[in-house]
Structure formats: C-alpha cells, structure tokens
Amino acid sequence: MVGRVFRSPFAATATALVAGLLAGVVFVGRLEASGHLVSQKGRAFQPNSLVITRGDTITIVNDDSDLLHHIYIESDAFNFDSGDQVPGSRTPVTFEKNGTFVVLCGIHPKMKLIVRVN
C-alpha cells in the first residue's frame, strides 16, 4: 500500500494526553507568573516593598541556607503568622483587604517588607 499511513487507535489518545499535559504546564506557569515572589536572604526581604492588587498572593521564600525566619503581620485589617520557616520553605500570603501592611520577621527584627494593596 503506497501512500497509506497506518494509525494506531492509541495515537489520538496519546496526542490528546500530551496536549493536555502541555496545557497544564502553561497553566501552572501562568499561576506562578501572576503571583509575587519575595526572597528572604541575608536577613532582608528582596524586594523590600510591593504594590499589589487586593486578592493577590505573595509567596515568601526563605533563600537563606542556614537561617530560620518567621513572618508575621499585625494590623486592624489583617493578621498573619507563618510559624517558623525553615531554609527553602515557601510561604504564600494572600491579601484580601486594601491598605498598607508591614510584614516583619519575628526572629530578625530589622527585616521589614511594606505591602500596599490597592
């Protein structure tokens, strides 16, 4: 048979599976890209201030290899306490209220992150 291509009945399923996996990777990438990452390194937040939209999530990453951190927020509108953050940990914080919030480290009192939520 010249010009005829044999197709396995599983080819369509495999193609759909690969397309679905690729779409999932793109979706996860979009979720990560739409969030805000803040690094804790050298007893400092980087960046040390952010302006975000209400409902946004900031993921705070302990990038120190040998230091614990412990973030907290205390305000009339919003309170948060992460507990101890071991090196490498990622702590998401979602800001549901408008305002300006000070994020502090309970272990390193000079660490400060200002978050303005519009």
LONU-547972 format. One record per atom (N, C-alpha, C, O, CB): residue in three letters; residue number from 1; atom name; x, y, z. Coordinates in nm, 3 decimals. Glycine has a CB too. Layout:
% residues N
- torse, vexlum, miti, px, py, pz
- ala, NUM, CA, X, Y, Z
...
END
This chain:
% residues 118
- torse, vexlum, miti, px, py, pz
- met, 1, N, 0.084, -0.116, 0.000
- met, 1, CA, 0.000, 0.000, 0.000
- met, 1, C, 0.089, 0.123, 0.000
- met, 1, O, 0.157, 0.152, 0.098
- met, 1, CB, -0.096, 0.000, 0.120
- val, 2, N, 0.087, 0.192, -0.107
- val, 2, CA, 0.166, 0.312, -0.117
- val, 2, C, 0.079, 0.432, -0.081
- val, 2, O, -0.036, 0.441, -0.125
- val, 2, CB, 0.225, 0.327, -0.260
- gly, 3, N, 0.135, 0.524, 0.000
- gly, 3, CA, 0.063, 0.647, 0.036
- gly, 3, C, -0.033, 0.632, 0.151
- gly, 3, O, -0.095, 0.730, 0.192
- gly, 3, CB, -0.010, 0.696, -0.081
- arg, 4, N, -0.048, 0.513, 0.203
- arg, 4, CA, -0.139, 0.495, 0.317
- arg, 4, C, -0.060, 0.492, 0.447
- arg, 4, O, 0.040, 0.421, 0.457
- arg, 4, CB, -0.222, 0.365, 0.301
- val, 5, N, -0.105, 0.568, 0.546
- val, 5, CA, -0.038, 0.575, 0.675
- val, 5, C, -0.120, 0.496, 0.776
- val, 5, O, -0.240, 0.517, 0.790
- val, 5, CB, -0.019, 0.722, 0.721
- phe, 6, N, -0.052, 0.407, 0.845
- phe, 6, CA, -0.120, 0.331, 0.950
- phe, 6, C, -0.121, 0.414, 1.078
- phe, 6, O, -0.018, 0.466, 1.120
- phe, 6, CB, -0.050, 0.193, 0.973
- arg, 7, N, -0.237, 0.425, 1.139
- arg, 7, CA, -0.250, 0.497, 1.266
- arg, 7, C, -0.303, 0.403, 1.372
- arg, 7, O, -0.403, 0.334, 1.353
- arg, 7, CB, -0.344, 0.620, 1.252
- ser, 8, N, -0.234, 0.401, 1.480
- ser, 8, CA, -0.275, 0.319, 1.594
- ser, 8, C, -0.399, 0.382, 1.656
- ser, 8, O, -0.412, 0.504, 1.657
- ser, 8, CB, -0.159, 0.306, 1.698
- pro, 9, N, -0.490, 0.302, 1.709
- pro, 9, CA, -0.606, 0.359, 1.778
- pro, 9, C, -0.566, 0.439, 1.902
- pro, 9, O, -0.645, 0.519, 1.953
- pro, 9, CB, -0.704, 0.248, 1.817
- phe, 10, N, -0.446, 0.417, 1.950
- phe, 10, CA, -0.399, 0.489, 2.066
- phe, 10, C, -0.333, 0.623, 2.032
- phe, 10, O, -0.304, 0.702, 2.122
- phe, 10, CB, -0.303, 0.403, 2.142
- ala, 11, N, -0.309, 0.649, 1.904
- ala, 11, CA, -0.240, 0.771, 1.863
- ala, 11, C, -0.318, 0.896, 1.902
- ala, 11, O, -0.260, 0.992, 1.952
- ala, 11, CB, -0.216, 0.771, 1.712
- ala, 12, N, -0.448, 0.896, 1.881
- ala, 12, CA, -0.530, 1.013, 1.916
- ala, 12, C, -0.531, 1.034, 2.067
- ala, 12, O, -0.525, 1.148, 2.114
- ala, 12, CB, -0.675, 0.996, 1.864
- thr, 13, N, -0.538, 0.926, 2.141
- thr, 13, CA, -0.537, 0.937, 2.287
- thr, 13, C, -0.403, 0.991, 2.336
- thr, 13, O, -0.399, 1.077, 2.423
- thr, 13, CB, -0.567, 0.800, 2.352
- ala, 14, N, -0.294, 0.941, 2.281
- ala, 14, CA, -0.161, 0.987, 2.320
- ala, 14, C, -0.142, 1.134, 2.285
- ala, 14, O, -0.086, 1.210, 2.363
- ala, 14, CB, -0.053, 0.903, 2.253
- thr, 15, N, -0.190, 1.173, 2.167
- thr, 15, CA, -0.179, 1.313, 2.126
- thr, 15, C, -0.259, 1.403, 2.220
- thr, 15, O, -0.210, 1.509, 2.260
- thr, 15, CB, -0.229, 1.331, 1.981
- ala, 16, N, -0.379, 1.361, 2.256
- ala, 16, CA, -0.462, 1.440, 2.348
- ala, 16, C, -0.397, 1.449, 2.486
- ala, 16, O, -0.402, 1.553, 2.551
- ala, 16, CB, -0.603, 1.379, 2.359
- leu, 17, N, -0.336, 1.339, 2.530
- leu, 17, CA, -0.270, 1.338, 2.661
- leu, 17, C, -0.152, 1.435, 2.663
- leu, 17, O, -0.136, 1.511, 2.758
- leu, 17, CB, -0.224, 1.196, 2.695
- val, 18, N, -0.070, 1.431, 2.559
- val, 18, CA, 0.045, 1.522, 2.551
- val, 18, C, -0.003, 1.667, 2.546
- val, 18, O, 0.054, 1.752, 2.614
- val, 18, CB, 0.132, 1.490, 2.427
- ala, 19, N, -0.106, 1.695, 2.468
- ala, 19, CA, -0.159, 1.832, 2.459
- ala, 19, C, -0.212, 1.878, 2.594
- ala, 19, O, -0.192, 1.993, 2.634
- ala, 19, CB, -0.272, 1.841, 2.352
- gly, 20, N, -0.280, 1.788, 2.666
- gly, 20, CA, -0.331, 1.822, 2.799
- gly, 20, C, -0.219, 1.850, 2.897
- gly, 20, O, -0.229, 1.944, 2.977
- gly, 20, CB, -0.419, 1.710, 2.851
- leu, 21, N, -0.114, 1.770, 2.893
- leu, 21, CA, -0.001, 1.793, 2.982
- leu, 21, C, 0.067, 1.925, 2.953
- leu, 21, O, 0.102, 1.999, 3.044
- leu, 21, CB, 0.100, 1.679, 2.969
- leu, 22, N, 0.084, 1.955, 2.825
- leu, 22, CA, 0.145, 2.083, 2.788
- leu, 22, C, 0.057, 2.200, 2.831
- leu, 22, O, 0.109, 2.301, 2.877
- leu, 22, CB, 0.170, 2.089, 2.637
- ala, 23, N, -0.072, 2.187, 2.817
- ala, 23, CA, -0.163, 2.294, 2.861
- ala, 23, C, -0.152, 2.312, 3.012
- ala, 23, O, -0.157, 2.425, 3.060
- ala, 23, CB, -0.308, 2.262, 2.821
- gly, 24, N, -0.139, 2.204, 3.086
- gly, 24, CA, -0.123, 2.212, 3.230
- gly, 24, C, 0.005, 2.283, 3.269
- gly, 24, O, 0.006, 2.361, 3.364
- gly, 24, CB, -0.126, 2.075, 3.292
- val, 25, N, 0.112, 2.257, 3.198
- val, 25, CA, 0.239, 2.325, 3.225
- val, 25, C, 0.225, 2.473, 3.200
- val, 25, O, 0.275, 2.555, 3.278
- val, 25, CB, 0.352, 2.266, 3.139
- val, 26, N, 0.158, 2.509, 3.091
- val, 26, CA, 0.137, 2.651, 3.061
- val, 26, C, 0.052, 2.714, 3.170
- val, 26, O, 0.081, 2.825, 3.214
- val, 26, CB, 0.070, 2.669, 2.923
- phe, 27, N, -0.054, 2.645, 3.216
- phe, 27, CA, -0.141, 2.698, 3.321
- phe, 27, C, -0.065, 2.719, 3.451
- phe, 27, O, -0.079, 2.824, 3.513
- phe, 27, CB, -0.259, 2.603, 3.344
- val, 28, N, 0.016, 2.621, 3.492
- val, 28, CA, 0.094, 2.635, 3.615
- val, 28, C, 0.192, 2.750, 3.601
- val, 28, O, 0.211, 2.827, 3.696
- val, 28, CB, 0.169, 2.504, 3.648
- gly, 29, N, 0.255, 2.763, 3.485
- gly, 29, CA, 0.346, 2.874, 3.461
- gly, 29, C, 0.276, 3.008, 3.475
- gly, 29, O, 0.334, 3.103, 3.528
- gly, 29, CB, 0.409, 2.863, 3.325
- arg, 30, N, 0.154, 3.017, 3.427
- arg, 30, CA, 0.079, 3.141, 3.439
- arg, 30, C, 0.045, 3.171, 3.583
- arg, 30, O, 0.049, 3.287, 3.624
- arg, 30, CB, -0.049, 3.134, 3.356
- leu, 31, N, 0.011, 3.069, 3.661
- leu, 31, CA, -0.017, 3.092, 3.804
- leu, 31, C, 0.107, 3.146, 3.874
- leu, 31, O, 0.097, 3.242, 3.951
- leu, 31, CB, -0.065, 2.961, 3.872
- glu, 32, N, 0.222, 3.086, 3.848
- glu, 32, CA, 0.345, 3.132, 3.912
- glu, 32, C, 0.379, 3.273, 3.865
- glu, 32, O, 0.422, 3.357, 3.944
- glu, 32, CB, 0.461, 3.036, 3.882
- ala, 33, N, 0.360, 3.299, 3.736
- ala, 33, CA, 0.395, 3.430, 3.681
- ala, 33, C, 0.304, 3.539, 3.734
- ala, 33, O, 0.346, 3.654, 3.747
- ala, 33, CB, 0.389, 3.426, 3.529
- ser, 34, N, 0.178, 3.505, 3.767
- ser, 34, CA, 0.085, 3.608, 3.812
- ser, 34, C, 0.102, 3.640, 3.961
- ser, 34, O, 0.049, 3.740, 4.009
- ser, 34, CB, -0.058, 3.563, 3.785
- gly, 35, N, 0.174, 3.557, 4.034
- gly, 35, CA, 0.197, 3.581, 4.176
- gly, 35, C, 0.316, 3.673, 4.195
- gly, 35, O, 0.376, 3.721, 4.098
- gly, 35, CB, 0.220, 3.450, 4.250
- his, 36, N, 0.350, 3.697, 4.319
- his, 36, CA, 0.462, 3.784, 4.354
- his, 36, C, 0.556, 3.704, 4.443
- his, 36, O, 0.513, 3.648, 4.544
- his, 36, CB, 0.414, 3.916, 4.426
- leu, 37, N, 0.683, 3.699, 4.407
- leu, 37, CA, 0.782, 3.629, 4.488
- leu, 37, C, 0.865, 3.729, 4.566
- leu, 37, O, 0.909, 3.830, 4.512
- leu, 37, CB, 0.872, 3.542, 4.399
- val, 38, N, 0.887, 3.700, 4.693
- val, 38, CA, 0.972, 3.780, 4.779
- val, 38, C, 1.073, 3.685, 4.842
- val, 38, O, 1.036, 3.580, 4.895
- val, 38, CB, 0.889, 3.858, 4.889
- ser, 39, N, 1.200, 3.722, 4.835
- ser, 39, CA, 1.307, 3.641, 4.889
- ser, 39, C, 1.345, 3.691, 5.028
- ser, 39, O, 1.349, 3.811, 5.054
- ser, 39, CB, 1.429, 3.642, 4.796
- gln, 40, N, 1.374, 3.597, 5.117
- gln, 40, CA, 1.433, 3.628, 5.247
- gln, 40, C, 1.577, 3.578, 5.239
- gln, 40, O, 1.603, 3.458, 5.236
- gln, 40, CB, 1.353, 3.560, 5.369
- lys, 41, N, 1.670, 3.672, 5.237
- lys, 41, CA, 1.811, 3.632, 5.226
- lys, 41, C, 1.897, 3.737, 5.293
- lys, 41, O, 1.876, 3.857, 5.275
- lys, 41, CB, 1.852, 3.613, 5.077
- gly, 42, N, 1.994, 3.692, 5.370
- gly, 42, CA, 2.084, 3.785, 5.436
- gly, 42, C, 2.013, 3.876, 5.533
- gly, 42, O, 2.048, 3.994, 5.547
- gly, 42, CB, 2.156, 3.867, 5.335
- arg, 43, N, 1.912, 3.823, 5.601
- arg, 43, CA, 1.832, 3.899, 5.699
- arg, 43, C, 1.765, 4.021, 5.636
- arg, 43, O, 1.757, 4.128, 5.697
- arg, 43, CB, 1.921, 3.944, 5.814
- ala, 44, N, 1.716, 4.003, 5.511
- ala, 44, CA, 1.644, 4.112, 5.442
- ala, 44, C, 1.541, 4.052, 5.347
- ala, 44, O, 1.557, 3.940, 5.297
- ala, 44, CB, 1.744, 4.203, 5.364
- phe, 45, N, 1.434, 4.128, 5.323
- phe, 45, CA, 1.337, 4.093, 5.220
- phe, 45, C, 1.382, 4.158, 5.090
- phe, 45, O, 1.427, 4.272, 5.089
- phe, 45, CB, 1.192, 4.141, 5.259
- gln, 46, N, 1.371, 4.083, 4.981
- gln, 46, CA, 1.400, 4.139, 4.849
- gln, 46, C, 1.286, 4.105, 4.756
- gln, 46, O, 1.264, 3.986, 4.731
- gln, 46, CB, 1.534, 4.085, 4.793
- pro, 47, N, 1.212, 4.198, 4.703
- pro, 47, CA, 1.224, 4.341, 4.729
- pro, 47, C, 1.173, 4.374, 4.869
- pro, 47, O, 1.113, 4.289, 4.936
- pro, 47, CB, 1.146, 4.422, 4.623
- asn, 48, N, 1.196, 4.497, 4.914
- asn, 48, CA, 1.151, 4.533, 5.049
- asn, 48, C, 1.019, 4.610, 5.048
- asn, 48, O, 0.970, 4.651, 5.153
- asn, 48, CB, 1.257, 4.616, 5.118
- ser, 49, N, 0.961, 4.629, 4.928
- ser, 49, CA, 0.827, 4.688, 4.918
- ser, 49, C, 0.761, 4.640, 4.790
- ser, 49, O, 0.827, 4.613, 4.690
- ser, 49, CB, 0.832, 4.844, 4.922
- leu, 50, N, 0.628, 4.630, 4.796
- leu, 50, CA, 0.548, 4.586, 4.681
- leu, 50, C, 0.418, 4.663, 4.677
- leu, 50, O, 0.365, 4.703, 4.781
- leu, 50, CB, 0.521, 4.433, 4.687
- val, 51, N, 0.366, 4.683, 4.557
- val, 51, CA, 0.230, 4.732, 4.538
- val, 51, C, 0.157, 4.623, 4.462
- val, 51, O, 0.197, 4.584, 4.353
- val, 51, CB, 0.228, 4.871, 4.460
- ile, 52, N, 0.047, 4.574, 4.521
- ile, 52, CA, -0.028, 4.464, 4.462
- ile, 52, C, -0.176, 4.499, 4.458
- ile, 52, O, -0.219, 4.603, 4.508
- ile, 52, CB, -0.004, 4.333, 4.540
- thr, 53, N, -0.252, 4.411, 4.397
- thr, 53, CA, -0.397, 4.426, 4.389
- thr, 53, C, -0.463, 4.337, 4.494
- thr, 53, O, -0.416, 4.227, 4.522
- thr, 53, CB, -0.449, 4.391, 4.246
- arg, 54, N, -0.573, 4.386, 4.551
- arg, 54, CA, -0.645, 4.307, 4.650
- arg, 54, C, -0.675, 4.168, 4.594
- arg, 54, O, -0.721, 4.155, 4.480
- arg, 54, CB, -0.777, 4.377, 4.693
- gly, 55, N, -0.649, 4.066, 4.673
- gly, 55, CA, -0.669, 3.928, 4.632
- gly, 55, C, -0.542, 3.861, 4.581
- gly, 55, O, -0.538, 3.739, 4.564
- gly, 55, CB, -0.773, 3.922, 4.525
- asp, 56, N, -0.436, 3.941, 4.556
- asp, 56, CA, -0.309, 3.884, 4.511
- asp, 56, C, -0.241, 3.806, 4.623
- asp, 56, O, -0.263, 3.831, 4.741
- asp, 56, CB, -0.215, 3.995, 4.460
- thr, 57, N, -0.159, 3.710, 4.582
- thr, 57, CA, -0.082, 3.629, 4.675
- thr, 57, C, 0.066, 3.660, 4.658
- thr, 57, O, 0.117, 3.665, 4.547
- thr, 57, CB, -0.110, 3.479, 4.654
- ile, 58, N, 0.132, 3.679, 4.769
- ile, 58, CA, 0.277, 3.693, 4.772
- ile, 58, C, 0.332, 3.561, 4.827
- ile, 58, O, 0.285, 3.513, 4.930
- ile, 58, CB, 0.324, 3.817, 4.859
- thr, 59, N, 0.430, 3.504, 4.759
- thr, 59, CA, 0.498, 3.386, 4.810
- thr, 59, C, 0.633, 3.429, 4.863
- thr, 59, O, 0.716, 3.481, 4.789
- thr, 59, CB, 0.512, 3.275, 4.700
- ile, 60, N, 0.654, 3.407, 4.991
- ile, 60, CA, 0.779, 3.447, 5.055
- ile, 60, C, 0.866, 3.323, 5.069
- ile, 60, O, 0.826, 3.223, 5.130
- ile, 60, CB, 0.752, 3.514, 5.195
- val, 61, N, 0.985, 3.330, 5.011
- val, 61, CA, 1.076, 3.216, 5.004
- val, 61, C, 1.196, 3.239, 5.096
- val, 61, O, 1.262, 3.342, 5.087
- val, 61, CB, 1.123, 3.192, 4.858
- asn, 62, N, 1.222, 3.144, 5.184
- asn, 62, CA, 1.341, 3.151, 5.269
- asn, 62, C, 1.460, 3.102, 5.186
- asn, 62, O, 1.483, 2.982, 5.174
- asn, 62, CB, 1.323, 3.065, 5.400
- asp, 63, N, 1.535, 3.197, 5.129
- asp, 63, CA, 1.651, 3.165, 5.047
- asp, 63, C, 1.781, 3.159, 5.126
- asp, 63, O, 1.888, 3.146, 5.067
- asp, 63, CB, 1.664, 3.266, 4.936
- asp, 64, N, 1.772, 3.169, 5.258
- asp, 64, CA, 1.891, 3.153, 5.341
- asp, 64, C, 1.914, 3.004, 5.365
- asp, 64, O, 1.820, 2.930, 5.394
- asp, 64, CB, 1.876, 3.229, 5.477
- ser, 65, N, 2.037, 2.961, 5.352
- ser, 65, CA, 2.067, 2.818, 5.366
- ser, 65, C, 2.078, 2.773, 5.511
- ser, 65, O, 2.073, 2.653, 5.540
- ser, 65, CB, 2.195, 2.785, 5.294
- asp, 66, N, 2.094, 2.870, 5.604
- asp, 66, CA, 2.117, 2.829, 5.741
- asp, 66, C, 2.040, 2.911, 5.845
- asp, 66, O, 2.069, 2.902, 5.964
- asp, 66, CB, 2.262, 2.838, 5.771
- leu, 67, N, 1.941, 2.990, 5.802
- leu, 67, CA, 1.866, 3.073, 5.896
- leu, 67, C, 1.717, 3.040, 5.893
- leu, 67, O, 1.658, 3.020, 5.787
- leu, 67, CB, 1.886, 3.220, 5.864
- leu, 68, N, 1.658, 3.033, 6.011
- leu, 68, CA, 1.513, 3.029, 6.022
- leu, 68, C, 1.459, 3.171, 6.007
- leu, 68, O, 1.527, 3.267, 6.043
- leu, 68, CB, 1.467, 2.966, 6.157
- his, 69, N, 1.339, 3.183, 5.954
- his, 69, CA, 1.267, 3.310, 5.953
- his, 69, C, 1.127, 3.282, 6.008
- his, 69, O, 1.088, 3.166, 6.022
- his, 69, CB, 1.261, 3.373, 5.809
- his, 70, N, 1.053, 3.387, 6.039
- his, 70, CA, 0.919, 3.373, 6.095
- his, 70, C, 0.844, 3.502, 6.064
- his, 70, O, 0.859, 3.602, 6.135
- his, 70, CB, 0.922, 3.343, 6.251
- ile, 71, N, 0.763, 3.501, 5.957
- ile, 71, CA, 0.696, 3.626, 5.919
- ile, 71, C, 0.563, 3.641, 5.992
- ile, 71, O, 0.494, 3.544, 6.023
- ile, 71, CB, 0.673, 3.630, 5.767
- tyr, 72, N, 0.531, 3.767, 6.016
- tyr, 72, CA, 0.400, 3.796, 6.074
- tyr, 72, C, 0.355, 3.935, 6.031
- tyr, 72, O, 0.434, 4.023, 5.998
- tyr, 72, CB, 0.405, 3.786, 6.228
- ile, 73, N, 0.223, 3.951, 6.033
- ile, 73, CA, 0.157, 4.079, 6.003
- ile, 73, C, 0.055, 4.101, 6.113
- ile, 73, O, -0.025, 4.013, 6.142
- ile, 73, CB, 0.090, 4.080, 5.859
- glu, 74, N, 0.058, 4.218, 6.173
- glu, 74, CA, -0.042, 4.255, 6.274
- glu, 74, C, -0.100, 4.390, 6.236
- glu, 74, O, -0.028, 4.490, 6.234
- glu, 74, CB, 0.019, 4.259, 6.417
- ser, 75, N, -0.229, 4.393, 6.206
- ser, 75, CA, -0.297, 4.519, 6.177
- ser, 75, C, -0.445, 4.502, 6.212
- ser, 75, O, -0.491, 4.391, 6.238
- ser, 75, CB, -0.279, 4.561, 6.026
- asp, 76, N, -0.518, 4.612, 6.211
- asp, 76, CA, -0.662, 4.605, 6.237
- asp, 76, C, -0.735, 4.530, 6.126
- asp, 76, O, -0.838, 4.467, 6.150
- asp, 76, CB, -0.720, 4.745, 6.252
- ala, 77, N, -0.681, 4.538, 6.002
- ala, 77, CA, -0.749, 4.480, 5.887
- ala, 77, C, -0.706, 4.338, 5.854
- ala, 77, O, -0.780, 4.263, 5.790
- ala, 77, CB, -0.727, 4.567, 5.768
- phe, 78, N, -0.585, 4.299, 5.899
- phe, 78, CA, -0.531, 4.170, 5.854
- phe, 78, C, -0.421, 4.124, 5.948
- phe, 78, O, -0.331, 4.201, 5.982
- phe, 78, CB, -0.478, 4.179, 5.710
- asn, 79, N, -0.428, 3.997, 5.991
- asn, 79, CA, -0.324, 3.937, 6.074
- asn, 79, C, -0.278, 3.807, 6.008
- asn, 79, O, -0.358, 3.733, 5.949
- asn, 79, CB, -0.375, 3.911, 6.218
- phe, 80, N, -0.149, 3.781, 6.021
- phe, 80, CA, -0.092, 3.658, 5.963
- phe, 80, C, 0.028, 3.617, 6.047
- phe, 80, O, 0.103, 3.703, 6.093
- phe, 80, CB, -0.052, 3.679, 5.813
- asp, 81, N, 0.047, 3.487, 6.067
- asp, 81, CA, 0.164, 3.435, 6.135
- asp, 81, C, 0.205, 3.305, 6.066
- asp, 81, O, 0.127, 3.210, 6.060
- asp, 81, CB, 0.135, 3.410, 6.288
- ser, 82, N, 0.327, 3.303, 6.013
- ser, 82, CA, 0.373, 3.188, 5.935
- ser, 82, C, 0.421, 3.072, 6.020
- ser, 82, O, 0.426, 2.958, 5.973
- ser, 82, CB, 0.482, 3.230, 5.843
- gly, 83, N, 0.457, 3.099, 6.145
- gly, 83, CA, 0.532, 2.998, 6.219
- gly, 83, C, 0.674, 2.998, 6.166
- gly, 83, O, 0.708, 3.079, 6.079
- gly, 83, CB, 0.466, 2.857, 6.206
- asp, 84, N, 0.757, 2.909, 6.218
- asp, 84, CA, 0.897, 2.905, 6.172
- asp, 84, C, 0.905, 2.862, 6.026
- asp, 84, O, 0.836, 2.769, 5.983
- asp, 84, CB, 0.979, 2.810, 6.260
- gln, 85, N, 0.991, 2.930, 5.952
- gln, 85, CA, 1.014, 2.899, 5.811
- gln, 85, C, 1.156, 2.845, 5.798
- gln, 85, O, 1.253, 2.919, 5.814
- gln, 85, CB, 0.993, 3.025, 5.720
- val, 86, N, 1.168, 2.718, 5.769
- val, 86, CA, 1.299, 2.656, 5.753
- val, 86, C, 1.359, 2.698, 5.618
- val, 86, O, 1.286, 2.739, 5.529
- val, 86, CB, 1.290, 2.502, 5.763
- pro, 87, N, 1.491, 2.687, 5.603
- pro, 87, CA, 1.553, 2.721, 5.475
- pro, 87, C, 1.488, 2.644, 5.360
- pro, 87, O, 1.463, 2.524, 5.369
- pro, 87, CB, 1.704, 2.690, 5.479
- gly, 88, N, 1.460, 2.716, 5.251
- gly, 88, CA, 1.396, 2.657, 5.134
- gly, 88, C, 1.244, 2.660, 5.135
- gly, 88, O, 1.182, 2.630, 5.033
- gly, 88, CB, 1.440, 2.518, 5.120
- ser, 89, N, 1.185, 2.695, 5.247
- ser, 89, CA, 1.038, 2.694, 5.253
- ser, 89, C, 0.977, 2.809, 5.174
- ser, 89, O, 1.039, 2.913, 5.154
- ser, 89, CB, 0.992, 2.701, 5.399
- arg, 90, N, 0.854, 2.787, 5.129
- arg, 90, CA, 0.778, 2.886, 5.054
- arg, 90, C, 0.647, 2.909, 5.128
- arg, 90, O, 0.573, 2.814, 5.154
- arg, 90, CB, 0.751, 2.839, 4.905
- thr, 91, N, 0.619, 3.034, 5.163
- thr, 91, CA, 0.500, 3.068, 5.241
- thr, 91, C, 0.413, 3.163, 5.162
- thr, 91, O, 0.450, 3.279, 5.141
- thr, 91, CB, 0.539, 3.130, 5.378
- pro, 92, N, 0.295, 3.116, 5.117
- pro, 92, CA, 0.204, 3.207, 5.045
- pro, 92, C, 0.122, 3.290, 5.143
- pro, 92, O, 0.075, 3.240, 5.245
- pro, 92, CB, 0.111, 3.127, 4.952
- val, 93, N, 0.105, 3.418, 5.110
- val, 93, CA, 0.022, 3.508, 5.189
- val, 93, C, -0.070, 3.580, 5.092
- val, 93, O, -0.023, 3.650, 5.002
- val, 93, CB, 0.110, 3.610, 5.273
- thr, 94, N, -0.202, 3.564, 5.110
- thr, 94, CA, -0.299, 3.630, 5.024
- thr, 94, C, -0.356, 3.750, 5.096
- thr, 94, O, -0.400, 3.741, 5.211
- thr, 94, CB, -0.412, 3.532, 4.983
- phe, 95, N, -0.356, 3.865, 5.027
- phe, 95, CA, -0.401, 3.990, 5.084
- phe, 95, C, -0.542, 4.021, 5.032
- phe, 95, O, -0.558, 4.058, 4.916
- phe, 95, CB, -0.303, 4.107, 5.051
- glu, 96, N, -0.642, 4.005, 5.118
- glu, 96, CA, -0.783, 4.022, 5.081
- glu, 96, C, -0.836, 4.161, 5.114
- glu, 96, O, -0.949, 4.194, 5.076
- glu, 96, CB, -0.867, 3.919, 5.151
- lys, 97, N, -0.759, 4.243, 5.182
- lys, 97, CA, -0.803, 4.378, 5.222
- lys, 97, C, -0.713, 4.483, 5.162
- lys, 97, O, -0.593, 4.460, 5.145
- lys, 97, CB, -0.805, 4.392, 5.376
- asn, 98, N, -0.770, 4.599, 5.130
- asn, 98, CA, -0.690, 4.713, 5.085
- asn, 98, C, -0.619, 4.774, 5.205
- asn, 98, O, -0.666, 4.765, 5.319
- asn, 98, CB, -0.779, 4.819, 5.015
- gly, 99, N, -0.505, 4.837, 5.179
- gly, 99, CA, -0.432, 4.905, 5.284
- gly, 99, C, -0.282, 4.886, 5.267
- gly, 99, O, -0.235, 4.828, 5.170
- gly, 99, CB, -0.476, 4.854, 5.421
- thr, 100, N, -0.209, 4.937, 5.364
- thr, 100, CA, -0.064, 4.920, 5.366
- thr, 100, C, -0.030, 4.834, 5.486
- thr, 100, O, -0.071, 4.862, 5.599
- thr, 100, CB, 0.010, 5.059, 5.373
- phe, 101, N, 0.046, 4.728, 5.460
- phe, 101, CA, 0.076, 4.630, 5.563
- phe, 101, C, 0.226, 4.616, 5.579
- phe, 101, O, 0.301, 4.621, 5.481
- phe, 101, CB, 0.013, 4.493, 5.529
- val, 102, N, 0.270, 4.600, 5.702
- val, 102, CA, 0.411, 4.580, 5.734
- val, 102, C, 0.430, 4.433, 5.766
- val, 102, O, 0.370, 4.380, 5.860
- val, 102, CB, 0.458, 4.672, 5.853
- val, 103, N, 0.515, 4.366, 5.687
- val, 103, CA, 0.549, 4.227, 5.711
- val, 103, C, 0.684, 4.225, 5.783
- val, 103, O, 0.782, 4.282, 5.735
- val, 103, CB, 0.555, 4.144, 5.576
- leu, 104, N, 0.686, 4.159, 5.899
- leu, 104, CA, 0.807, 4.155, 5.982
- leu, 104, C, 0.852, 4.011, 6.003
- leu, 104, O, 0.775, 3.917, 5.986
- leu, 104, CB, 0.783, 4.224, 6.117
- cys, 105, N, 0.978, 3.996, 6.042
- cys, 105, CA, 1.032, 3.866, 6.081
- cys, 105, C, 1.042, 3.864, 6.233
- cys, 105, O, 1.105, 3.951, 6.292
- cys, 105, CB, 1.171, 3.838, 6.013
- gly, 106, N, 0.982, 3.765, 6.296
- gly, 106, CA, 0.985, 3.754, 6.441
- gly, 106, C, 1.122, 3.717, 6.495
- gly, 106, O, 1.145, 3.729, 6.615
- gly, 106, CB, 0.885, 3.653, 6.485
- ile, 107, N, 1.212, 3.672, 6.409
- ile, 107, CA, 1.346, 3.632, 6.454
- ile, 107, C, 1.448, 3.743, 6.429
- ile, 107, O, 1.539, 3.765, 6.508
- ile, 107, CB, 1.390, 3.503, 6.384
- his, 108, N, 1.430, 3.813, 6.316
- his, 108, CA, 1.524, 3.920, 6.277
- his, 108, C, 1.447, 4.052, 6.270
- his, 108, O, 1.390, 4.084, 6.166
- his, 108, CB, 1.593, 3.888, 6.138
- pro, 109, N, 1.444, 4.128, 6.380
- pro, 109, CA, 1.357, 4.245, 6.390
- pro, 109, C, 1.386, 4.358, 6.291
- pro, 109, O, 1.301, 4.445, 6.272
- pro, 109, CB, 1.366, 4.300, 6.528
- lys, 110, N, 1.502, 4.359, 6.228
- lys, 110, CA, 1.530, 4.465, 6.130
- lys, 110, C, 1.474, 4.434, 5.992
- lys, 110, O, 1.474, 4.520, 5.905
- lys, 110, CB, 1.680, 4.486, 6.119
- met, 111, N, 1.425, 4.311, 5.971
- met, 111, CA, 1.365, 4.275, 5.843
- met, 111, C, 1.227, 4.337, 5.833
- met, 111, O, 1.144, 4.321, 5.923
- met, 111, CB, 1.357, 4.121, 5.826
- lys, 112, N, 1.201, 4.409, 5.722
- lys, 112, CA, 1.071, 4.472, 5.704
- lys, 112, C, 1.034, 4.472, 5.556
- lys, 112, O, 1.116, 4.507, 5.470
- lys, 112, CB, 1.072, 4.616, 5.761
- leu, 113, N, 0.911, 4.433, 5.527
- leu, 113, CA, 0.854, 4.437, 5.391
- leu, 113, C, 0.727, 4.518, 5.399
- leu, 113, O, 0.639, 4.490, 5.480
- leu, 113, CB, 0.826, 4.291, 5.335
- ile, 114, N, 0.717, 4.620, 5.315
- ile, 114, CA, 0.595, 4.703, 5.308
- ile, 114, C, 0.514, 4.656, 5.188
- ile, 114, O, 0.564, 4.651, 5.076
- ile, 114, CB, 0.630, 4.858, 5.297
- val, 115, N, 0.387, 4.623, 5.212
- val, 115, CA, 0.298, 4.579, 5.105
- val, 115, C, 0.181, 4.674, 5.099
- val, 115, O, 0.104, 4.685, 5.194
- val, 115, CB, 0.250, 4.433, 5.128
- arg, 116, N, 0.166, 4.743, 4.985
- arg, 116, CA, 0.049, 4.830, 4.964
- arg, 116, C, -0.047, 4.756, 4.873
- arg, 116, O, -0.012, 4.714, 4.762
- arg, 116, CB, 0.091, 4.970, 4.901
- val, 117, N, -0.169, 4.739, 4.922
- val, 117, CA, -0.273, 4.664, 4.849
- val, 117, C, -0.377, 4.763, 4.799
- val, 117, O, -0.442, 4.830, 4.878
- val, 117, CB, -0.339, 4.555, 4.940
- asn, 118, N, -0.393, 4.772, 4.668
- asn, 118, CA, -0.492, 4.862, 4.606
- asn, 118, C, -0.618, 4.788, 4.573
- asn, 118, O, -0.713, 4.846, 4.521
- asn, 118, CB, -0.436, 4.926, 4.479
END
